[in-house]
Amino acid sequence: MGWRARKDVSFPLRPYLEKKGIEFIAEAVKEIDPAKNIVITESGASVPYNFLIIATGPHLAFDEIIGLGPQANTVSVCTVDHAEDAYEKYKKFLEDPGPVIIGAAQGASCFGPAYEFAFMLDSDLRKRRIRKKIPMTFVTPEPYIGHLGLAGVGDSKGLLEHEFRERHIGWHTNTKLKKIEKDKMLVESVGEGEKEMPFKFAMLIPAFKGVDAVSSAQGLTNPRGFVMVDEFQRSKKYANIYAVGVCIAIPPVEQTPVPVGVPKTGYMIESMVAASVRNIKDAIDGKPPTAKATWNAVCLADMGDTGIAFAALPQIPPRNVTWAKKGRWVHLLKAAFEKYFIRKMKKGVTEPFYEKMIFDYLKIKKLEKG
């Protein structure tokens, strides 16, 4: 939307890492050799390890659908580069507006950004007084609006459907993307068959896969390239390799007519990291691993002029706590959290005491008791 610039949401890593005594190698990993305990970088350098934490995030599988992605016929918000490209195309779209399609591909696992983008785009178009000219449609493999890959969170279905109706955003659930051309896409909905949908601007979240450098290591990943881990975040084959975040394998929470993945982001990742670090420390001390991540999920979904806060404790049902609330306070809180999180990373303090006190009060924990 052009509401932020790159400098507002990013900063150079090296000085902040080196201040903490952490060596920073600004190179992509080409290969992991678990037998020799080395990581090989693109330049051919070998970096030895006693313990390895894999936190690569995903490979964005745009190539699985013809015409999908920034190099083809849709935009993306999965990286800062993608977001900048999307903004440039959005400015051109505003000169000659038309139908908009937003959503996710089959197998996608991170639906929050698609919903946020739809609501933020709606808000921006209303501010520009041109919303009435632009039909908007949401296309998703989810079995219903608000499923989120989690079988819903609280009344997420009712809340998000209500917002779509209020904002005149149509939707198609249980839908696969078949092919995307410059100005139209072919989709297939369960029970409805194939349908051509015209568009002038489209943002679609792709399915994720594991990155090649990780999936090429024998026995480390499943067929999609995600690292298979045990309850302690350790590789099921290599005891000194841990994995956290989007790169790990988590089965779907339920079977759906169209494949839907599970989100693995935000606070859930922080809990995985906390468990991994504790278990590595125990291994160094000659103790067995004991720390298990709660996989609790806390999400602030910005909607441009309001927002919805979700909590799922734990993320995978059945849950101890399921909660969802809407209000302008969420929009304001997310803007504040953005600045707070960047400041926290620059200071190298992952969990200030006051943050821990707040989460303790809310009974939101990173690690399971005992």
Secondary structure as the mmCIF struct_conf table of DSSP 4:
data_model
#
loop_
_struct_conf.conf_type_id
_struct_conf.id
_struct_conf.beg_label_comp_id
_struct_conf.beg_label_asym_id
_struct_conf.beg_label_seq_id
_struct_conf.end_label_comp_id
_struct_conf.end_label_asym_id
_struct_conf.end_label_seq_id
BEND BEND1 TRP A 3 ARG A 4
HELX_RH_AL_P HELX_RH_AL_P1 ARG A 6 VAL A 9
BEND BEND2 LEU A 13 LEU A 13
HELX_RH_AL_P HELX_RH_AL_P2 ARG A 14 GLU A 18
TURN_TY1_P TURN_TY1_P1 LYS A 19 GLY A 21
BEND BEND3 GLU A 27 GLU A 27
STRN STRN1 VAL A 29 ASP A 33
TURN_TY1_P TURN_TY1_P2 PRO A 34 ASN A 37
STRN STRN2 ILE A 38 THR A 41
TURN_TY1_P TURN_TY1_P3 GLU A 42 SER A 43
BEND BEND4 GLY A 44 GLY A 44
STRN STRN3 SER A 46 PRO A 48
BEND BEND5 ASN A 50 PHE A 51
STRN STRN4 LEU A 52 ILE A 54
STRN STRN5 HIS A 59 LEU A 60
HELX_RH_3T_P HELX_RH_3T_P1 PHE A 62 GLU A 64
BEND BEND6 ILE A 65 ILE A 65
STRN STRN6 ILE A 66 ILE A 66
TURN_TY1_P TURN_TY1_P4 GLY A 67 GLY A 67
BEND BEND7 GLY A 69 GLY A 69
TURN_TY1_P TURN_TY1_P5 PRO A 70 ASN A 73
BEND BEND8 THR A 74 THR A 74
STRN STRN7 VAL A 75 VAL A 75
BEND BEND9 CYS A 78 THR A 79
HELX_RH_AL_P HELX_RH_AL_P3 VAL A 80 GLU A 95
BEND BEND10 ASP A 96 ASP A 96
STRN STRN8 VAL A 100 ALA A 104
TURN_TY1_P TURN_TY1_P6 GLN A 106 GLY A 107
HELX_RH_AL_P HELX_RH_AL_P4 GLY A 112 LYS A 127
TURN_TY1_P TURN_TY1_P7 ARG A 128 ARG A 129
HELX_RH_3T_P HELX_RH_3T_P2 ARG A 131 LYS A 133
STRN STRN9 MET A 136 VAL A 139
BEND BEND11 PRO A 141 TYR A 144
TURN_TY1_P TURN_TY1_P8 ILE A 145 GLY A 146
TURN_TY1_P TURN_TY1_P9 LEU A 148 ALA A 151
BEND BEND12 VAL A 153 VAL A 153
TURN_TY1_P TURN_TY1_P10 GLY A 154 ASP A 155
HELX_RH_AL_P HELX_RH_AL_P5 SER A 156 GLU A 166
TURN_TY1_P TURN_TY1_P11 ARG A 167 HIS A 168
STRN STRN10 ILE A 169 HIS A 172
BEND BEND13 ASN A 174 ASN A 174
STRN STRN11 THR A 175 ILE A 180
BEND BEND14 LYS A 182 ASP A 183
STRN STRN12 LYS A 184 SER A 189
TURN_TY1_P TURN_TY1_P12 VAL A 190 GLU A 192
STRN STRN13 GLY A 193 PRO A 198
BEND BEND15 LYS A 200 LYS A 200
STRN STRN14 PHE A 201 ILE A 205
HELX_LH_PP_P HELX_LH_PP_P1 PRO A 206 ALA A 207
STRN STRN15 PHE A 208 LYS A 209
HELX_RH_AL_P HELX_RH_AL_P6 ASP A 212 SER A 215
TURN_TY1_P TURN_TY1_P13 SER A 216 SER A 216
BEND BEND16 ALA A 217 ALA A 217
TURN_TY1_P TURN_TY1_P14 GLN A 218 LEU A 220
STRN STRN16 THR A 221 THR A 221
TURN_TY1_P TURN_TY1_P15 PRO A 223 ARG A 224
BEND BEND17 GLY A 225 GLY A 225
HELX_LH_PP_P HELX_LH_PP_P2 PHE A 226 PHE A 226
STRN STRN17 VAL A 227 VAL A 227
HELX_LH_PP_P HELX_LH_PP_P3 MET A 228 MET A 228
STRN STRN18 VAL A 229 VAL A 229
TURN_TY1_P TURN_TY1_P16 GLU A 231 PHE A 232
BEND BEND18 GLN A 233 GLN A 233
STRN STRN19 ARG A 234 SER A 235
BEND BEND19 LYS A 236 LYS A 237
TURN_TY1_P TURN_TY1_P17 ALA A 239 ASN A 240
STRN STRN20 ILE A 241 ALA A 243
HELX_RH_3T_P HELX_RH_3T_P3 GLY A 245 CYS A 247
STRN STRN21 ILE A 248 ILE A 248
BEND BEND20 VAL A 253 GLU A 254
BEND BEND21 PRO A 257 VAL A 258
TURN_TY1_P TURN_TY1_P18 GLY A 266 GLY A 266
HELX_RH_AL_P HELX_RH_AL_P7 TYR A 267 ILE A 284
TURN_TY1_P TURN_TY1_P19 ASP A 285 GLY A 286
STRN STRN22 ALA A 293 ALA A 293
STRN STRN23 ALA A 297 ASP A 302
BEND BEND22 GLY A 304 ASP A 305
STRN STRN24 GLY A 307 LEU A 313
BEND BEND23 PRO A 314 PRO A 318
BEND BEND24 ASN A 320 ASN A 320
STRN STRN25 VAL A 321 LYS A 326
HELX_RH_AL_P HELX_RH_AL_P8 ARG A 328 LYS A 347
TURN_TY1_P TURN_TY1_P20 GLY A 348 GLY A 348
BEND BEND25 THR A 350 GLU A 351
HELX_RH_AL_P HELX_RH_AL_P9 PHE A 353 TYR A 361
TURN_TY1_P TURN_TY1_P21 LEU A 362 LYS A 363
BEND BEND26 LYS A 366 LYS A 366
STRN STRN26 LEU A 367 LEU A 367
#
